[in-house]
């Protein structure tokens, strides 16, 4: 007779998707994050920190009796906190030493180049003869926050320059173990889209194409080769993701996926693959981390296009009655509690949509966001708001 479900701690900025996946995979999740989402799975024991930080999340989790611990967005930039998290419990995810190497943009470029794959040039400083378009990127950031076109000055402390690659943003999510990788699939990324209140290089959503769509024509196995190269070079385990920029092939040339960032942790697009396959991805993550076991290769496509978009507040708002959103799980996720104060530029919730193809899916996401902004305008009209410190936190990819 089997015993009670294994208790697993999940920490990060937003744990809702990973915790729901863990519960569906038969675990008993305990979470510590920055949000008090109404749609958190009822099987999840959730602890919310109003003044969230990775160090405070680890402090809050120190007294919890769990067998294993996993982390999601934000922790990849804090290997010291990952090291603390793994004390006296099994870590399901990349350990601190792996993070230190995998998040180094110079080692990452070297790994891809060694594998015979293209990779953007990177610079620690700005020599006088540096030409072309470049972006300035924080070494410890996520979701495109703090990334901007280089203005010609010297990079600031903790930042570096990366060659700007023009094209379509995409991402490959994969499961890794023992130097090997199995892709879950490839998505188109929504970046800086004003329809969702985003700007610049800010991540604001993903779309999984429908079966038969040529979202990235000629890409072939390049995304798989990126995942394999990163897994072999850094010894990645569990679910990871690589963001890339796709360049359509010229006449007679192959398509090129230029990797711009490795996310050595659970990524935002994973729940789209779960919806398409019906398989809880956290179970795959646990198998890879515990036993080095990888799933069989999958098609990574869906009968319909599936998308999600993070909707950001355009002004300071106080949330109205969101309880009705729970009856529309096919439209809203990461639902904030009524009367939550959200500062301009912070995420309000996630909208989701399906359609026969990616174009139709994007249109439905925009339609859902437009309706949400109308609702927020009505809230604003009824509310005179004085913003307290520590409003709702940021979203990462």
MOWOJO-V665721 format. One record per pair of residues at least 24 apart in sequence whose C-alpha atoms are under 10 Angstrom apart, sorted by the first residue. I is the first residue (numbers start at 1). J is the second residue. Records with the same first field share a line. If there is no record, write none. Layout:
I: J, J
This chain:
4: 28
5: 29
6: 66, 67, 68
7: 64, 65, 66, 67, 68, 69
8: 64, 65, 66, 67, 68, 69, 70, 89, 90, 91, 92
9: 45, 46, 61, 64, 65, 66, 67, 68, 69, 70, 71, 85, 89, 91, 92
10: 46, 57, 61, 68, 69, 70, 71, 72, 92
11: 46, 47, 54, 57, 58, 61, 69, 70, 71, 72, 73, 74, 75, 85
12: 52, 53, 54, 57, 58, 70, 71, 72, 73, 74, 75, 76
13: 48, 49, 52, 53, 54, 57, 71, 72, 73, 74, 75, 393, 394, 395, 396
14: 48, 71, 72, 73, 74, 268, 334, 393, 394, 395, 396
15: 40, 46, 71, 72, 73, 266, 334
16: 40, 41, 44, 46, 333, 334, 335
17: 41, 72, 266, 267, 268, 269, 270, 271, 282, 333, 334
18: 70, 71, 72, 266, 267, 268, 270, 271, 280, 281, 282
19: 43, 44, 45, 46, 282
20: 44, 271, 280, 281, 282
21: 270, 271, 274, 279, 280, 281, 282, 283
22: 280, 281, 282, 283, 284, 285, 286
23: 280, 282, 283
24: 279, 280, 281, 282, 283
25: 279, 280, 281, 282, 283, 284, 286
26: 280, 282, 283
27: 282, 283, 286
28: 66
29: 66, 68, 69, 70
30: 61, 64, 65, 66, 69
31: 57, 61, 69, 70, 71
32: 56, 57, 58, 60, 61, 71
33: 57, 60, 72, 393
34: 391, 392, 393, 394
35: 334, 335, 336, 337, 392, 393
36: 334, 335, 336, 337, 340, 392
37: 333, 334, 335, 336, 337, 349
38: 322, 323, 325, 326, 333, 334, 335, 336, 337, 338
39: 323, 325, 326, 329, 332, 333, 334, 335, 336, 337
40: 333, 334, 335
50: 389, 390, 391, 392, 393
51: 389, 390, 391, 392, 393
52: 390, 392, 393
54: 78, 80, 81, 82, 85
55: 80, 81, 82, 84, 85
56: 81
57: 81, 85
58: 82, 84, 85, 86
59: 84, 85
61: 85
62: 87, 88
65: 89
66: 90
67: 91
68: 92, 286, 290
69: 93
70: 94, 238, 265, 266, 282, 285, 286, 289
71: 265, 266
72: 239, 263, 264, 265, 266, 267, 268, 396, 397
73: 141, 142, 143, 263, 264, 265, 266, 267, 268, 395, 396, 397
74: 140, 141, 142, 143, 263, 265, 395, 396, 397
75: 99, 140, 142, 264, 265
76: 100, 102, 103, 140, 141, 142, 263, 264, 265, 266
77: 103, 139, 140, 141, 142, 263, 264
78: 140
79: 103
90: 289, 290
91: 286, 289, 290
92: 237, 238, 239, 265, 285, 286, 287, 288, 289, 290
93: 236, 237, 238, 239, 240, 264, 265, 266, 285, 286, 288, 289, 290
94: 234, 235, 236, 237, 238, 239, 240, 264, 265, 289
95: 235, 236, 237, 264
97: 234
98: 233, 234, 235, 236, 237, 264
99: 234, 236, 263, 264, 265
100: 234
101: 233, 234
102: 230, 231, 233, 234, 235, 236, 261, 262, 263, 264
103: 139, 140, 234, 261, 262, 263, 264
104: 139, 140, 261, 262
105: 139, 160, 161, 162, 260, 261, 262
106: 160, 162
107: 233, 234
108: 229, 230, 233, 234, 259, 260, 261, 262
109: 230, 259, 260, 261
110: 233
111: 226, 229, 230, 231, 232, 233, 234
112: 225, 226, 227, 228, 229, 230, 233, 258, 259
113: 229
114: 229, 233
115: 225, 226, 228, 229, 230, 232, 233
116: 225, 226, 229
117: 222, 225, 226, 229, 256, 257, 258, 259
118: 226, 256, 257, 258, 259
119: 162, 163, 165, 244, 256, 257, 258, 259, 260
120: 162, 163, 164, 165, 258, 259, 260
121: 161, 162, 163, 164, 165, 260
122: 160, 161, 162, 163, 164
123: 155, 159, 160, 161, 162, 163
124: 154, 155, 156, 158, 159, 160, 161, 162
125: 153, 154, 155, 156, 159, 160, 161
126: 150, 152, 153, 154, 155, 160, 161
127: 152, 153, 154
128: 152, 153
131: 163
132: 163, 164
133: 162, 163, 164, 165, 166
134: 160, 161, 162, 163, 164, 165
135: 160, 161, 162, 163, 164, 165, 201
136: 160, 161, 162, 163, 164
137: 161, 162
141: 396
142: 202, 203, 261, 263, 394, 395, 396, 397
143: 191, 201, 202, 203, 204, 205, 263, 268, 394, 395, 396, 397
144: 191, 192, 199, 200, 201, 202, 203, 204, 261, 395, 396, 397
145: 199, 200, 201, 202, 203, 394, 395, 396
146: 200, 201, 202
147: 200, 201, 202
148: 200, 201, 202
149: 200, 201
162: 260
163: 260
164: 245, 260
165: 244, 245, 246, 247, 257, 258, 259, 260
166: 245, 246, 247, 258
167: 244, 245, 246, 247, 248, 256, 257, 258
168: 215, 216, 244, 245, 246, 247, 248, 257
169: 203, 206, 243, 244, 245, 246, 247, 257, 258, 259, 260
170: 206, 207, 208, 215, 216, 223, 242, 243, 244, 245, 246, 257, 258, 259, 260
171: 206, 207, 208, 223, 241, 242, 243, 244, 245, 246, 257, 259, 260, 261, 262, 263, 267, 269, 397
172: 222, 223, 224, 226, 227, 240, 241, 242, 243, 244, 259, 262, 267, 269, 270, 300
173: 223, 224, 227, 239, 240, 241, 242, 243, 263, 265, 266, 267, 268, 269, 270, 273, 300
174: 223, 224, 227, 228, 231, 237, 238, 239, 240, 241, 242, 266, 267, 270, 284, 285, 294
175: 227, 228, 231, 236, 237, 238, 239, 240, 241, 266, 281, 284, 285, 287, 288, 289, 293, 294, 295
176: 227, 228, 230, 231, 232, 235, 236, 237, 238, 239, 240, 284, 285, 288, 289, 292, 293, 294, 295
177: 231, 232, 235, 236, 237, 238, 239, 285, 287, 288, 289, 290, 291, 292, 293, 294
178: 231, 232, 234, 235, 236, 237, 288, 289, 291, 292, 293, 294
179: 227, 228, 229, 230, 231, 232, 233, 234, 235, 236, 237, 292
180: 227, 228, 229, 230, 231, 232, 233, 235, 236, 237, 292, 294
181: 224, 225, 226, 227, 228, 229, 230, 231, 232, 236, 237, 238, 239, 240, 288, 294, 295, 297
182: 224, 227, 228, 231, 239, 294, 295, 296, 297, 298
183: 223, 224, 225, 226, 227, 228, 239, 240, 241, 295, 296, 297, 298, 299, 300
184: 224, 239, 240, 241, 269, 270, 272, 273, 274, 277, 281, 295, 296, 297, 298, 299, 300, 301
185: 209, 223, 224, 269, 270, 272, 273, 297, 298, 299, 300, 301, 302
186: 215, 216, 223, 224, 241, 242, 243, 269, 273, 299, 300, 301
187: 215, 216, 243, 269, 270, 272, 273, 300, 301, 305, 306, 307
188: 215, 216, 243, 244, 245, 246, 269, 307, 358
189: 243, 244, 245, 269, 307, 308, 309, 397
190: 307, 308, 309, 310, 362
193: 309, 311, 366
194: 311, 312, 314, 366
195: 309, 311, 312, 365, 366, 367, 369, 370, 373
196: 309, 310, 311, 312, 313, 314, 347, 350, 351, 365, 366, 368, 369, 370, 372, 373
197: 310, 311, 312, 313, 314, 315, 344, 345, 346, 347, 369, 373
198: 310, 311, 312, 313, 314, 345, 346, 347
199: 312, 345
202: 395, 396, 397
203: 268, 309, 310, 395, 396, 397
204: 268, 308, 309, 310, 311, 312, 347, 350, 395, 396, 397
205: 268, 269, 307, 308, 309, 310, 311, 350, 351, 352, 362, 365, 396, 397
206: 268, 269, 270, 272, 306, 307, 308, 309, 310, 352, 362, 397
207: 269, 272, 305, 306, 307, 308, 309, 352, 353, 354, 357, 358, 359, 361, 362, 365
208: 269, 270, 272, 273, 276, 300, 301, 302, 304, 305, 306, 307, 308, 354, 357, 358, 361
209: 300, 301, 302, 303, 304, 305, 306, 307, 354, 355, 356, 357, 358, 359, 361
210: 276, 300, 301, 302, 303, 304, 305, 306, 354, 355, 356, 357, 358, 361
211: 299, 300, 301, 302, 303, 304, 305, 356, 357
212: 301, 302, 303, 304, 357
213: 301, 302, 304, 305, 356, 357, 358
214: 358
215: 357, 358
216: 246, 247, 248, 249, 255, 256, 257
217: 246, 247, 248, 249, 254, 255, 256
218: 247, 248, 249, 253, 254, 255, 256
219: 246, 247, 248, 249, 254, 255, 256, 257
220: 254, 255, 256, 257
222: 254, 255, 256, 257, 258
223: 256, 257, 258, 259
226: 257, 258, 259, 262
227: 259, 262
230: 262, 264
231: 264
234: 264
236: 264, 265, 288, 289
237: 264, 265, 285, 286, 287, 288, 289, 290, 292, 293, 294
238: 264, 265, 266, 281, 282, 283, 284, 285, 286, 287, 288, 289, 290, 292, 293, 294
239: 263, 264, 265, 266, 267, 270, 281, 282, 284, 285, 286, 288, 289
240: 264, 265, 266, 267, 270, 285
241: 265, 266, 267, 268, 269, 270, 397
242: 267
243: 397
263: 397
266: 397
267: 396, 397
268: 308, 395, 396, 397
269: 307, 308, 397
271: 306, 307, 308
272: 300, 301, 302, 305, 306, 307, 308, 352
273: 300, 301, 302, 306
274: 300
275: 302, 306
276: 300, 301, 302, 303, 304, 305, 306
277: 301, 302, 303
302: 356, 357
303: 354, 355, 356, 357
304: 354, 355, 356, 357, 358, 361
305: 353, 354, 355, 356, 357, 358, 359, 360, 361, 362
306: 352, 353, 354, 355, 356, 357, 358, 360, 361, 362, 365
307: 351, 352, 353, 354, 355, 358, 361, 362, 364, 365
308: 332, 333, 350, 351, 352, 353, 354, 361, 362, 365
309: 333, 349, 350, 351, 352, 353, 362, 365, 366, 368, 369
310: 334, 346, 347, 348, 349, 350, 351, 352, 365, 369, 395, 396, 397
311: 345, 346, 347, 348, 349, 350, 351, 365, 366, 368, 369, 370, 372, 373, 395
312: 342, 343, 344, 345, 346, 347, 348, 349, 350, 369, 373, 394, 395
313: 342, 343, 344, 345, 346, 347, 348, 349, 373, 376
314: 342, 343, 344, 345, 346, 347, 348, 373, 376, 377
315: 342, 343, 344, 345, 346, 376, 377, 380
316: 341, 342, 343, 344, 345, 346, 376, 380, 385, 386, 387, 391
317: 341, 342, 343, 344, 348, 376, 377, 379, 380, 381, 383, 384, 385, 386, 387
318: 342, 343, 376, 379, 380, 382, 383, 384, 385, 386, 387
319: 348, 375, 376, 379, 380, 383
320: 375, 376, 378, 379, 380, 382, 383
321: 379
330: 354
331: 364, 365, 368, 369
332: 368, 369, 372
336: 392
340: 391, 392
341: 385, 386, 387, 388, 389, 390, 391, 392
342: 387, 388, 390, 391, 392, 393
343: 387, 388, 389, 390, 391, 392, 393
344: 391, 392
345: 392, 393, 394
346: 391, 392, 393, 394, 395
347: 392, 393, 394, 395, 396
348: 372, 376, 392, 393, 394, 395
349: 395
350: 395
